[in-house]
Amino acid sequence: MNSEKHIKVTGYSNISWKDAIVKTVDEASKTIKNLKSITVLEQRANITGNKIVEYMVDLDISFQIEPFQIEQPTDDTDNM
């Protein structure tokens, strides 16, 4: 059976919303295995002096959950 988990992550960029998305997925992939998909939940921006200075995105990131495996005892006998 395949299962996936979803987490909400916020990313930032001073270049664009697309850059914020790409950087966030890249960062998430460094610590989360089996990334599957993203959904952009929200886009926001901070403005200073009539200019956008920071782009923000909220992402729903999904990843495949690895099946739980019970370690089987080995037949090796410890000769101490």
MIMILO-420625 format. One record per residue (C-alpha): residue in one letter; x negated, y, z. Coordinates in steps of 0.5 Angstrom, whole numbers, padded with zeros to 4 digits. Each point is the difference from the previous one (the first is absolute). Example, Ala and Ser with C-alpha at 12.3 -4.5 7.8 and 13.67 -1.06 7.14 Angstrom:
@res:A; px:-0025; py:-0009; pz:0016
@res:S; px:-0002; py:0007; pz:-0002
This chain:
@res:M; px:0000; py:0000; pz:0000
@res:N; px:-0003; py:0007; pz:-0002
@res:S; px:0001; py:0006; pz:0005
@res:E; px:-0002; py:0007; pz:0000
@res:K; px:-0001; py:0005; pz:0005
@res:H; px:0002; py:0008; pz:-0001
@res:I; px:-0004; py:0006; pz:0003
@res:K; px:0001; py:0007; pz:0000
@res:V; px:-0006; py:0004; pz:-0002
@res:T; px:-0001; py:0007; pz:-0001
@res:G; px:-0006; py:0003; pz:-0005
@res:Y; px:-0003; py:0007; pz:-0001
@res:S; px:-0004; py:0003; pz:-0006
@res:N; px:-0001; py:0007; pz:-0001
@res:I; px:0000; py:-0002; pz:-0008
@res:S; px:0007; py:-0003; pz:-0001
@res:W; px:0005; py:-0004; pz:0002
@res:K; px:-0003; py:-0006; pz:-0005
@res:D; px:-0006; py:0001; pz:0003
@res:A; px:0003; py:-0001; pz:0007
@res:I; px:0003; py:-0006; pz:-0002
@res:V; px:-0006; py:-0003; pz:-0003
@res:K; px:-0005; py:0002; pz:0006
@res:T; px:0005; py:-0003; pz:0005
@res:V; px:0001; py:-0007; pz:-0004
@res:D; px:-0008; py:0000; pz:-0001
@res:E; px:0000; py:0001; pz:0008
@res:A; px:0005; py:-0005; pz:0001
@res:S; px:-0003; py:-0005; pz:-0004
@res:K; px:-0007; py:0000; pz:0004
@res:T; px:0004; py:-0003; pz:0006
@res:I; px:0006; py:-0003; pz:-0002
@res:K; px:0000; py:-0006; pz:-0005
@res:N; px:0005; py:-0003; pz:-0005
@res:L; px:0003; py:0007; pz:-0002
@res:K; px:0006; py:-0001; pz:-0004
@res:S; px:0003; py:0007; pz:-0001
@res:I; px:0002; py:0007; pz:0002
@res:T; px:0006; py:0004; pz:0000
@res:V; px:-0001; py:0008; pz:0001
@res:L; px:0005; py:0002; pz:0005
@res:E; px:-0001; py:0007; pz:0001
@res:Q; px:-0005; py:0006; pz:-0003
@res:R; px:-0001; py:0006; pz:0004
@res:A; px:-0005; py:0006; pz:-0001
@res:N; px:-0003; py:0005; pz:0005
@res:I; px:-0001; py:0007; pz:-0003
@res:T; px:-0004; py:0006; pz:0001
@res:G; px:0000; py:0006; pz:-0003
@res:N; px:0005; py:-0002; pz:-0005
@res:K; px:-0005; py:-0006; pz:-0002
@res:I; px:0001; py:-0007; pz:0001
@res:V; px:-0006; py:-0002; pz:0005
@res:E; px:0002; py:-0007; pz:0002
@res:Y; px:0004; py:-0006; pz:-0004
@res:M; px:0003; py:-0005; pz:0005
@res:V; px:0003; py:-0006; pz:-0002
@res:D; px:0004; py:-0006; pz:0004
@res:L; px:-0001; py:-0007; pz:-0003
@res:D; px:0003; py:-0006; pz:0002
@res:I; px:-0005; py:-0005; pz:-0001
@res:S; px:0001; py:-0008; pz:-0001
@res:F; px:-0004; py:-0005; pz:0001
@res:Q; px:0000; py:-0008; pz:0000
@res:I; px:0000; py:-0003; pz:0006
@res:E; px:-0005; py:-0006; pz:0000
@res:P; px:0003; py:-0007; pz:0003
@res:F; px:-0002; py:-0002; pz:0007
@res:Q; px:-0004; py:-0006; pz:0000
@res:I; px:-0001; py:-0004; pz:0006
@res:E; px:-0007; py:-0002; pz:0000
@res:Q; px:-0001; py:-0008; pz:0000
@res:P; px:-0004; py:-0004; pz:0005
@res:T; px:-0006; py:-0002; pz:-0003
@res:D; px:-0003; py:-0008; pz:0001
@res:D; px:-0007; py:0003; pz:0001
@res:T; px:-0002; py:-0002; pz:0007
@res:D; px:-0005; py:0005; pz:0004
@res:N; px:-0006; py:-0004; pz:0002
@res:M; px:-0003; py:0004; pz:0006
